[in-house]
């Protein structure tokens, strides 16, 4: 009986810590944001959160953003090998697939590989060490393209859920990057969406599932007409605001050479 009471007491004492572990950052619908992955980060925007590169961003930058009241999301590629990253040598030859179209220094990764998953865990640990509030893993819809591997839809779902679970276990928020065809299956696993050009590609409807669950859609558009044509831009922004999306019009390089926000 004493052993039983001790076990029950131990279980009850563990409950608060379990709930505490779930207190990761959960950005609200219509959160304002800045996305910059190249160049010296412009810290001057009055927004709710910044999305910046995990490896290139020093701890001091993250601390300054926090001090100014901003949350920090840290970007890394989870589905592609980038030869300039400090952990590039940790990938095995068999982990690397075909080169990404338009990105000659990147190759698709075998997301079924235990080695690849182990490296991603280290990247999540780095995000915690640096003080990131959340992460944005990129290239998590590789099953849709010719990677050099025989991926299936369930392989992608398993990998993406693995990333979400591991991020949450570390107290990190996590965003689903693109992957419109799997939004309904994954929306409950992720805290927000990061999308590129859903208006240009007529894919925005897929991401409304996030809004319905009280989670923001952080959208970036690159189309030239949105930059140069005020009428086209106004029409797109009107639709974005009606959908409660957080839409920015940005340069493809994400270098802060210009920034137009649909939000007031």
Residue pairs with C-beta under 8 A, 6 or more apart in sequence:
21 169
21 171
22 168
23 171
24 133
24 134
24 167
24 168
24 171
24 172
24 173
24 191
25 71
25 133
25 134
25 172
25 173
25 191
26 173
26 191
26 215
27 48
27 49
27 71
27 134
27 173
27 191
27 192
27 215
27 216
28 48
28 214
28 216
29 211
29 214
29 215
29 216
29 244
30 216
30 244
30 245
30 246
30 263
31 48
31 49
31 192
31 216
31 218
31 246
32 46
32 47
32 48
32 49
32 246
32 261
32 263
33 47
33 48
33 49
33 50
33 51
33 218
33 246
33 248
34 42
34 45
34 47
34 49
34 50
34 51
34 248
34 256
34 259
35 50
35 51
35 194
35 218
35 220
35 248
35 250
35 254
36 42
36 50
36 51
36 52
36 254
36 255
36 256
37 51
37 52
37 53
37 56
37 75
37 254
37 255
38 253
38 254
38 255
39 255
39 256
41 50
41 52
41 57
41 61
41 256
42 256
43 50
43 61
43 64
43 65
43 68
45 259
47 70
48 70
48 71
49 70
49 71
49 72
49 73
49 133
50 65
50 70
50 71
50 72
50 73
51 73
51 74
51 75
51 136
51 194
51 218
52 61
52 62
52 72
52 73
52 74
52 75
53 74
53 75
53 76
54 74
54 75
54 76
54 123
54 126
54 127
54 130
54 132
54 135
55 76
55 85
55 86
55 126
57 72
57 74
57 130
59 130
59 131
62 72
62 130
62 131
62 132
63 131
65 71
65 72
66 72
66 131
71 133
71 134
72 131
72 132
72 133
72 134
73 132
73 133
73 134
73 135
73 136
73 173
73 175
74 127
74 130
74 132
74 134
74 135
74 136
75 135
75 136
75 138
76 123
76 127
76 135
76 136
76 137
76 138
77 106
77 137
77 138
77 139
78 109
78 111
78 120
78 123
78 137
78 138
78 139
78 140
78 159
78 163
79 108
79 109
79 111
79 137
79 138
79 139
79 140
79 141
79 142
79 159
80 100
80 103
80 106
80 107
80 108
80 109
80 138
80 139
80 142
81 88
81 91
81 95
81 96
81 106
81 107
81 108
81 109
82 88
82 105
82 106
83 105
83 106
84 105
87 119
87 122
87 123
90 115
90 119
90 122
91 109
91 115
91 116
91 119
92 113
92 115
94 110
94 113
95 109
95 110
95 113
95 115
95 116
96 107
96 108
96 109
96 110
97 107
97 108
97 109
97 110
97 147
97 148
97 149
98 107
98 108
98 146
98 147
98 148
99 106
99 107
99 108
100 106
100 107
100 108
100 139
108 139
108 142
108 145
108 147
108 148
108 149
109 116
109 139
109 142
110 116
110 147
110 149
111 117
111 142
111 151
111 155
111 156
111 159
112 149
112 151
112 155
112 159
117 159
117 162
120 137
120 163
120 166
121 166
123 135
124 135
124 163
124 166
124 167
124 170
124 172
125 170
127 135
127 170
127 172
128 170
128 171
128 172
132 172
133 172
133 173
134 167
134 172
134 173
134 174
134 175
134 191
134 192
135 167
135 172
135 173
135 174
135 175
136 174
136 175
136 177
136 194
137 163
137 174
137 175
137 177
138 177
139 177
140 156
140 159
140 160
140 163
140 176
140 177
140 178
140 179
141 156
141 177
141 178
141 179
141 180
141 181
141 182
142 151
142 156
143 151
143 152
143 153
143 155
143 156
144 181
153 182
156 179
156 182
157 182
157 185
157 186
160 176
160 179
160 182
160 186
160 189
161 186
161 189
163 174
164 174
164 186
164 189
164 190
165 189
167 173
167 174
168 174
173 191
173 192
174 190
174 191
175 190
175 191
175 192
175 193
175 194
175 218
176 183
176 186
176 187
176 189
176 190
176 192
176 193
176 194
176 210
177 193
177 194
177 195
178 194
178 195
178 196
179 186
180 195
180 198
180 203
180 206
180 207
181 206
183 193
183 206
183 207
183 209
183 210
184 206
184 209
187 209
187 210
187 213
187 215
188 213
190 210
190 215
191 215
192 210
192 215
192 216
192 217
192 218
193 207
193 210
193 215
193 216
193 217
193 218
194 218
194 219
194 220
195 203
195 204
195 207
195 217
195 218
195 219
195 220
196 219
196 220
196 221
196 222
197 203
197 220
197 221
197 222
197 223
198 204
198 206
198 207
198 217
198 219
198 245
199 219
199 221
199 223
199 236
199 239
199 240
199 247
200 221
200 222
200 223
204 217
204 219
204 239
204 240
204 243
204 245
207 217
207 219
207 245
208 217
208 243
210 216
210 217
211 217
211 243
211 244
211 245
216 245
216 246
217 243
217 244
217 245
217 246
218 246
219 240
219 245
219 246
219 247
219 248
220 247
220 248
220 249
220 250
220 254
221 236
221 247
221 248
221 249
221 250
222 249
222 250
222 251
222 252
223 232
225 232
225 233
226 232
226 233
226 236
226 249
226 260
227 233
227 249
227 258
227 260
233 249
233 260
236 247
236 262
237 247
237 262
240 247
240 262
241 262
241 263
245 262
246 262
246 263
247 261
247 262
247 263
248 259
248 260
248 261
248 262
249 259
249 260
249 261
249 262
250 258
250 259
250 260
251 257
251 258
